[in-house]
Amino acid sequence: MNNILRIAVVGPESTGKSTMADFLAAHYHTVSVPEYARAYCEKLTGPCTWQDEINMFYGQLQLEAELLPQANKILICDTTFITVKIWSDEMFGSAPQEVLDELPKHPYDLYLLLNIDLPWQDDPLRNFPTMREHFMKVWHNELEALGARYEVISGTAGDRYQNAIKAIDDFLAE
């Protein structure tokens, strides 16, 4: 499975990551790994804890490993466990050591960082409508710290999708 390219769709809240990941998976006739944290958080009965962040980290890794064999040349990932680091840093002031240790061991071939140019969509699991610019900077910093290859994807409606396809097609053509 080492010949499968991993493309991560990442970014701040309410930037269309899940919709984009599903669209790209359909376009490239492959599978999309959903965001494990969303399903996990929907089941929480109280505030998210440090242990919940660790559970989401391991859950995301396991889900990706389970879906990898179904991928057709490309695995599209609706976010990655970098999100656990970002949320832990924001909520608890630091991230679990196992997350920090694993970040450099799980590179993605290309990250599509979705811009904050879409209007905010309320959702019970979204927390920071006024901090989108802050989190956009955080995402840039995290990806740069990893030495990750990434493209910022902007635009609305069909333009956003076409910009993502172009970024992936350009990457594949290299």
C-alpha positions in Angstrom: 0.0 0.0 0.0 3.0 2.3 0.0 2.2 3.3 -3.6 -1.0 5.0 -2.5 -0.7 8.7 -2.4 -2.2 10.4 0.6 -4.0 13.7 0.2 -5.3 15.5 3.2 -8.0 18.0 3.1 -7.4 20.3 6.1 -8.2 23.7 7.5 -10.2 25.7 10.1 -13.8 25.0 11.0 -16.5 25.5 8.4 -14.3 25.6 5.3 -16.0 22.6 3.5 -13.5 19.9 4.3 -15.9 17.0 4.5 -17.8 18.0 1.4 -14.5 18.6 -0.5 -13.1 15.2 0.6 -16.2 13.4 -0.6 -16.2 15.3 -3.9 -12.5 14.5 -4.5 -13.0 10.8 -3.6 -15.8 10.6 -6.2 -13.8 12.5 -8.8 -10.8 10.3 -8.5 -12.8 7.1 -8.0 -11.3 6.3 -4.6 -12.3 6.4 -1.0 -12.4 9.2 1.5 -11.4 8.7 5.2 -13.9 10.6 7.3 -13.0 12.8 10.2 -13.0 10.4 13.2 -13.3 13.3 15.7 -16.7 14.4 14.3 -18.4 11.0 15.0 -16.6 10.8 18.3 -17.6 14.2 19.5 -21.2 13.7 18.5 -21.4 10.9 21.2 -19.8 13.0 24.0 -22.1 13.9 26.9 -19.7 16.5 28.4 -16.8 18.7 27.4 -13.9 17.1 25.5 -11.1 15.9 27.7 -7.4 15.2 27.3 -8.2 11.5 27.1 -10.8 12.2 24.4 -8.1 13.9 22.3 -5.9 10.9 22.7 -8.8 8.6 21.7 -9.5 10.7 18.6 -5.8 10.5 17.6 -5.8 6.7 17.7 -9.2 6.5 16.1 -8.2 8.6 13.2 -5.1 6.5 12.6 -7.1 3.3 12.8 -9.8 4.5 10.4 -7.2 5.6 7.9 -5.4 2.2 8.1 -8.7 0.4 7.7 -9.7 2.4 4.5 -6.2 2.4 2.9 -6.6 -1.0 1.2 -9.8 0.3 -0.5 -8.0 3.3 -2.1 -7.5 3.5 -5.8 -4.1 5.1 -6.2 -5.1 8.1 -4.0 -6.4 8.1 -0.4 -8.4 11.3 0.4 -8.4 12.1 4.1 -11.0 14.5 5.6 -8.5 16.1 8.0 -5.7 14.3 9.8 -4.7 13.9 13.4 -2.9 17.3 13.2 -6.3 18.5 14.2 -5.8 16.8 17.6 -2.6 18.8 18.1 -4.2 22.0 17.1 -7.3 21.6 19.4 -5.2 20.3 22.3 -2.9 23.3 22.0 -5.9 25.6 22.0 -8.0 23.9 24.7 -5.3 22.5 27.0 -2.2 24.5 26.2 -0.3 21.5 24.8 -0.8 18.3 22.8 -0.4 14.7 23.9 3.2 13.5 23.5 2.2 10.5 21.4 0.6 12.9 18.9 3.7 15.0 18.8 5.9 11.9 18.4 3.7 10.5 15.5 3.3 13.7 13.5 6.5 13.4 11.5 6.0 9.6 11.1 2.7 10.1 9.2 3.4 12.4 6.3 0.8 13.1 3.6 2.0 13.6 0.0 -0.1 16.7 -0.4 -2.2 18.8 1.9 -5.1 20.9 0.6 -5.5 23.8 3.1 -9.1 25.1 2.6 -9.3 28.8 2.9 -11.7 30.7 5.2 -13.4 32.4 2.2 -16.7 30.4 2.6 -19.4 31.8 4.9 -19.5 30.3 8.4 -22.1 27.5 8.8 -23.4 26.9 12.3 -23.0 23.4 13.6 -23.2 22.1 17.2 -19.6 20.8 17.0 -18.1 24.1 15.8 -16.8 26.4 18.4 -14.8 29.3 17.1 -16.7 31.4 14.5 -14.7 34.5 15.3 -11.3 32.8 15.3 -11.1 31.6 11.7 -8.1 33.9 10.8 -6.3 32.7 13.9 -6.8 29.0 13.0 -5.8 29.7 9.4 -2.5 31.0 10.6 -2.1 28.0 13.0 -2.7 25.6 10.0 0.0 27.4 8.0 2.4 27.2 10.9 1.7 23.5 11.6 2.1 22.5 7.9 5.3 24.6 7.6 6.7 23.1 10.8 6.2 19.6 9.3 7.9 20.7 6.0 4.6 19.6 4.4 3.8 20.3 0.8 0.5 22.1 0.7 -1.7 24.3 -1.5 -4.3 26.8 -0.2 -7.6 26.2 -1.9 -9.9 29.2 -2.3 -13.0 30.0 -4.2 -16.7 29.3 -3.8 -19.0 26.7 -5.4 -17.5 25.0 -8.4 -14.4 27.2 -8.5 -13.3 25.7 -5.2 -13.6 22.2 -6.5 -11.8 23.0 -9.7 -9.0 24.6 -7.8 -8.6 21.5 -5.7 -8.6 19.2 -8.7 -6.0 21.4 -10.4 -3.8 21.3 -7.4 -4.0 17.5 -7.3 -3.6 17.1 -11.0 -0.6 19.4 -11.1 0.9 17.3 -8.2 0.2 14.0 -10.0 1.8 15.4 -13.3 5.2 16.0 -11.6 
